[in-house]
């Protein structure tokens, strides 16, 4: 099929490349000239394992073409995916839908044939209905069907999650062709046994936000238990292991530590709360406010713990921060807990040196006043404390004996509980979590 993907950020670029991999002819629309030029040359402007090879292969084959022209998009195909960003509004909890609205406003007046527009972006419930009404106003004697097909990508695993998802969700208004078209688009995936849940647009929109809210709640739950464990002298990891054997609970996302960040969970749970309030159901999601609070407290606790291991003051101390991306296998530093902690520690008078395998450039742009090292060992030179804040495999493979020769004081704080505590303690380190 011929398909257009509107917006080639993290979601859009991944989706476009994967649709080409499924055999479709894809036109990707990106309005930012610099990003468009990079993608057209087969370069991915962010780190995502497996995506650069996939993108370049299909750019080179001609199956994926990048453009900035909505007129070209309107001529190219009759099926369009909206994959633009929906960031948090400045000073508010609600989602900023200006890019979603702009996609409809720019595309629909240019259409000359019946079309199907499928939303991939994470949006507040009710957005598809509003966009459908707007499309009806803008359409010129044609039928424009809007449906919602939310994404469920994990950064670091986005290609696999697109080509081998655990489920597909499609929200329809009914009476159109969107379901048949989607089944054709995803035929190879469906043939592989992936279930497809067909429902109405509000439900499809809520599936995505509900999934993110649940994951955020699970992470904050175990971090709240960690606070109790700190007070009681208990082992939160052992608790997580024990309750994780319960099939109703599961072990995934039960790792206590610094908490969640990135461009999705924080802003999505806040937008979910804001939308519930607009719908008159604010009390139903009031617990998410505490989920958010628990998450933010973990950052403050990490700063306090660092000050504690440094003798009560950070003034003049040298602190090594290992990891600045919000999670491993990503260069995303949006709402990064690690960089937030690094910034707070620096404000308390410490000299802070950061190292991350992939997120150095993005970190420098966001926090230019921090110091940056080219290796983990360099970051730790003469450090009074080493903080492991992103669970990269590179950090888990560090030799604590060799690293101990580089630091001034053997204090390590494992913000992700990813190190072998016995090994580090045996090498003379004070190990804290």
C-alpha positions, 0 to 999 in steps of 0.5 A: 500500500501507499502510506503517509506518515506525518511527523518523523520524530521518534515515533514517526521515523520508527513507524515509517521505517517499519511500514516500509519493512512490511512492504509498503511504499511510505512517504514521511513528512517532516516540517523541520528542515534540519531533521528532514535533511538528516532522515532523507540522507538515511541518518537517524537524529536520535539513538534507537537500536536497529533503526538506523540500519532499517531506515537507511535500507529503505531510503536507499531502496526508495521504499521510504521517501522523506519530504516536507510537502503536505501537497505531495502527501495529499497526492501520494496516498489515501492513508495517513498516520499522524505521529507528531508530538504531544508535549506537556503545555508550559505551566500546565498539566494538559497536553499541547495538541497544536501539532496534531491540530496543525496536521489536520488543518494542513492536510485535509484542505489539500485532499481530493479523494476520500481518505483515512487518517489514523492517529498514532500520537498519544492524545487525551480522550475525545481528541479523535472526535474533535478532529473528526468534526474538524476534518468534516468542516475542512473536507471538500466534497470528500469523505475523511475518516478518522480512527485511532491506532495508538502506539505502545513503543518502548524506547530501546525496543521500538523497532521490535515493538512495531514489527512484533507488538503484543497487541494492536488497538484500533478505535473506529467511529463505525461505517467506514473502511479503516478496519479493513485498511488497517488489517491490510496494512498490518497483515504480516503482523496479524498473520503472526498471531498478534491480536487486534482489539477493535473498539471505539476511538475514546476507548482506544485513546484511553488504552494508551493513557491507561497503560502508561498510568498503570506502569507509572503507578507500579514504579512509584508503588515499589519506590514508596515501599522502598521508603518504608524499607529505608525506615524499617531496615528491610530489603526492597529488592527481596520484597519485589522478588517475592511479590513478583512471583505472584502472577497477578503482580509480576516482577516487571517494573518492580525495580526500586530506584531513581524513578521514571522520566523521559518524554512519555510517562511523566507528561502522559500521566499529568495530561491524563489527570488534566483531562479527567478534571475537564470531564468531571472525573478528577477524583478518579485519578487523584491517586496519580498525583501521589504517583507523580509525587513519589517519583519526584521524591526519589530524586530529592532522596538521591541528592540527600543520600549523596550529601550524607555519604559525603559527610553532610555537605556537598560543598567542594566535593567531586561527584561522578554521575554515570548515566544521563539518559532516562533509561538505557538503550536511549539518548533521551534526556527529557525529564531525565531523573539522572540529569535532574539529580546532577543539576541539584548536586551541582547547585549545592556546591559540588563539582559534577562530572557526567558520562553516558554511552549515548546521551552526551550531546543531548545532556550538554544541550540541556545542562551545559554547566555540568562537566562531561567525561569521555569514559566512565573511568574518567568521570570517576577520577578523584570522585568522592562519590560515584552515582550509577543513575542509568542501568547501562550494561557498561556500568554493570561490567565495571571492575570495582577494584580497578575503579577504586584506584581512580576515586578519592573515596570509595562511595558508590550509590546504586540508583538503579539497583543494578550493580553486584553489591557483594562484589563492590563491598568486597572491593572496599566500597561503601555501597548504598541504594 
